[in-house]
């Protein structure tokens, strides 16, 4: 399946396993994403997301979202929609 880059990791909160992602394209809850970097490479479903600490079902380009991630990610890791 073709992947399209939709953003990059802006910050990671290791103590709670949450990543802040700066979007360059739209993303919806339920979409599948692939996070890839120097040491990160995994696929997961977006079960929920928040924009400014408010739950959201979808986000657009330019939004800074937070999502719970399955593994540790690092700043500037690429985020793809699968």
GINORHU-V55452 format. One record per helix or strand of 2 or more residues. SS is the DSSP state (~ for helix, > for strand). FROM is the first residue (numbers start at 1). LEN is the number of residues. If there is no record, write none. Layout:
SS,FROM,LEN + SS,FROM,LEN
//
This chain:
>,4,10 + >,18,6 + >,27,2 + >,32,5 + >,41,5 + >,49,3 + >,54,3 + >,58,2 + >,64,5 + >,78,4
//
